[in-house]
Amino acid sequence: MRKSLAILVFLTVSALISCAQNNKQDYQGEWIGFLPDKSSFNFKVTLEKLENNTYHLTIANDKILIDEDLVSSREKGLLSDVDEQLFFDLKYGDDSQALTGFIKSGKLLYHVSIPHVGDNKFVGAWNPFMLDNGLQSDDIMLYMEHTEEGNYLAYPFFGDQRFRGTYTGDFKKQADTLLFRDDNTGFNFRAELLESTIELEIFLTDVLITKTSLRPSDDGWEYTSAPVEQAQNTDTPAQLNDGWSTAHISEYGINKSQLLRLIDGVRAKKLVNTHSVLIAKENNLVFETYFDGFNAHIPHDLRSASKSISSAMIGIGIEDQFIKGVDELLYDYVPQEYQYTKDSLKSKIRIKDLLTMSSGLDVNNLAYEDYYQDPENPNSWLKTVLEAPMVQKPGAYADYGSANPFLLGICLNERLDTPLETYMDEKLFAPLGITNYINQTDDSKVTPYFGGGMLLTPRDLLKFGQLYLNKGQWNGKQILSKSWVEESFEKHVQLQDVRDKNQYGYLWWHDTYTINGREIESIEARGAGGQFIFILPALESVVVITSGNFRNGKGNQSRDILEEFLLPALLN
């Protein structure tokens, strides 16, 4: 299947593009090529325990890339790094049958489990794109852009659109060579600018993974994609030993024809870029289908839907008394070096105000996510947000903005005696049986970012929704307090800067859908591009939909799918 990709983000002056190939020294525009082996990013990680707290690390694809000894600063497990670019934070499981924890590359914390295979060896797989079956396209494009200073910026795009994309920076031009780095994966790039080609090399730390030759394109990039064929049907979902019990839709009277109509709509491209649709009914997974090469084992970019996970972590932090309560003041948790930003209004911001998007900060301008994350911004994200002016009194006006949950993560992290990602894993993810995920860090590249951007598999996202529907329980175990769930679902404020003026809880949305005259209330986690958890208490159901509608104005298509197909199926 062939598609055309319109690069909207980085285009500058169209005249520059049109003349890009008329001047051999002008590299502005699209440069296209092919990866010689798209499986090059499927890494085998081997760790062998030696003496004196030393591990021998091998990372290989079809050849050995990294082969060296690492001395751990932890007695039980591995805490070390390779060239201060690739970090390992792994601990032995309770039965010592695996090393479990995080591989950190770029700003991503990949949660992994590396099984013990005998003879003090642990062997596992790691794909920085988090694609269990590897890339499904060998196409690659490099978009080159001029700067006013006469240098270049470069943005790589991979033909496999399941990958969340690169976020390049740290550009250095040396003669005819451009060096840069992807902050997401941590990969380093070297582009040699030749007369008619760009020779592109991709590195893990300083080790070459693969290289390719790129040629200029006048016609726009077309890429091919060959997703693994998979069935989409209403059969009983597979049992994967992940904590889910499965059942057939017929046991609950769910309308099969509505679900088949949905599947047909996605296949016919009437419901574009739908990646997964899952339904849980009365604690059983009853419907699960994937499209465009996604499957049950690939974590999906949640964008702001992971704000609701941030809310859960604040509830756990309060339960553990790291935060005393929602009426605690923000500046009691702000690091000392930023206390100078406190004024008469900011001093009144409470944890509750951050949970309900009503801090009063200028979240649509000087504390707007695109502004504080702008690579051109010389200040840290935290400095930028805290220096932003107040535009409302705290608690008086609910204005949706990622700066609010970002500050919640700062507050919790300041009081913990363990890394925040470890606390999240031990208190929330491990009890839910969630092991295959990515935590994204803030600009510190250390602390998880509570404003959004985690990656979870749809089945695991559905677990999180079921946890809330069950008042904090999962498979009989209380993970969140019942009172926190109930308090989180209260309609605390009404959002003022969104179209529907939704009622809002503690980083949870409220909405109502009308089906054949019956109103169905839904509590929702929402993320850009169409990432949704729908919790439907009246129907004892949870729905998860993931999508890739990031730049086409169809981010709310998931709500249409719920209203036009799934609710009618559940109500039958």
C-alpha positions, 0 to 999 in steps of 0.5 A: 500500500502506497501513501503520500506523507505531507511534511507540514511542520518543517517547511519554510519558504517554498521557493527554496524547495523548488530550487533545491536541486538546481544548486548542488550546494543547496540541500534544502528539501527531502532526501529519500532512500532505503534501509539496507536491513530494516531488522537492524534495530532489533537488538539482542541484549546479553548480560553475563554476571562476572566477579566484583559486581561486574557484568559483561554486556553484549548488544547485537543485531546481525553483528555485535555492536557493543561488547564491554564490561560494566561495573555496577554501582548496585550490589544486586543488579546493574546500575551503570552506563555506556559512554553516558548515553545508554543507561541500565537500571536493572534489579533481580526479580524475587526469584532471580530469574530475570533482570528487570528495570529500565534501559534508558536511551535519549529521553525514553525509559524502556521498561524491560525484563531480561530472562535468566538463561543459565550460567549467570547469563541473562538474554533478552530483546530490545527494540528502541522503536518498541515494535515487537516484530521490527520495522514494517518498512525500509523507507527513510526520508531526511528533511533538510532545512536551512537556518538563518546562520547558513547551517542546516537542520535535519529531521529523519522520518521512517516509513513505519508510521507506528514509530512515534517519530524522531525529535532531533537536536544538537546539530553540529556542522563540520565541513560537509558533515552534519552531526545530530541526535534524536532525543527520543531514541538517543540515536546519533546521526551523521550525514555526509553532504556530497555532491548528489547524495547524502550518506546517512549513518545511524549510531547507538552511542558511537557504534554504527547500526546502519547506513544508507545513501539518500537522493533528492526528491522533487515529487514528495516522499512516497513510502511503502508499508507491509504490515503483518496480516492479522485477523479482525473479528469478534472471536474471543480475545486470546488469553495472554497470561497478562491478568485478563480473563476473556469471554465471547461477546455473546455471553453479554448480549453484545451486538456482533453486527455493530462490531463487524460494521466498525471493522468494515469501516476501518478497513474501508478507510472510512475511520482512518488511522484507527489502531486498536479497539478493545472492550472489557465487560464485567471484568472480562476482555470481550473484544479486541482488534488491531489495524495497520500492523499494531498488535497486543504487544506494541506500546502505543503513544498515549499523549495526554491520556497518560495524564490520568496515570499521573493522577493515579500516582498523586493518589498513591503518593498521598496514600504513602504520605509523600504528599500530605493531601490535595490542599497542600501548596505547590510551593511547599514542594518546589525546589529551593532554587525556584522559590524566587518565582513565588508571588502573592497568587502563586503562593496559593496554588494547591495540589488540587488546583493542578489536578483540576487544571485551575492553577491560574498559570498562563497555560495558553501562552508563557506556560504553554507546552509548545512554548516551554518545550521549544528547543529555542527556549534557553530556559529549563521547562520548570523555570519557564513554567514557574516564571510564567505569569498568573492570569487567574486566581488559583481554583477560580478558572479551569484552563486545560494545560499540560503545565499543571500535571508537569508540576505535579510530577515535580512535586512528587519527585521532590519528596521521594527517596527512590527514582520516580519511574521506579516508584511508578513501577512498584506501586502501579504498573507491577501490581497491574502486571504491566511490564512492556511500556515506556516512560518519557522524561522531561528536559532533565532526561531523568524525571518522568514527565507527568504532562503526557507521552507515556507508551502502553499496550492497549490491553494494559491501558484497558487494565488501568481503566478497569482499575478505576471502574473497580474502585481501585481494585485489580483482580481482587487487590486494592492498588488505589484507594477507593476514596481516591478513585471516587474523589478523582471522578467527582465533577470538580470544575468545568473546563473553559477553553474547550469546545464542549466545556466539559466537567473535569475531575482529577485529570479525568474528563466527563462526557455524556452520549445519547443513544436512542434517547438514553444518556450514557455517562462516560469518564475519560482519559484523552490524548491527542491523535485519538487516544481514549479510555472510556469508563462506562459505569452504567454499562460495567464496561471499559473501552480503549481506542488508540489512533494516529490522527495527529495532524488531520483534524480527526482526533475526536474520531474515537468518540464517534466510534464509541457513539456510532458503533460501540455503545449501540453494540453494548446496549444492543 
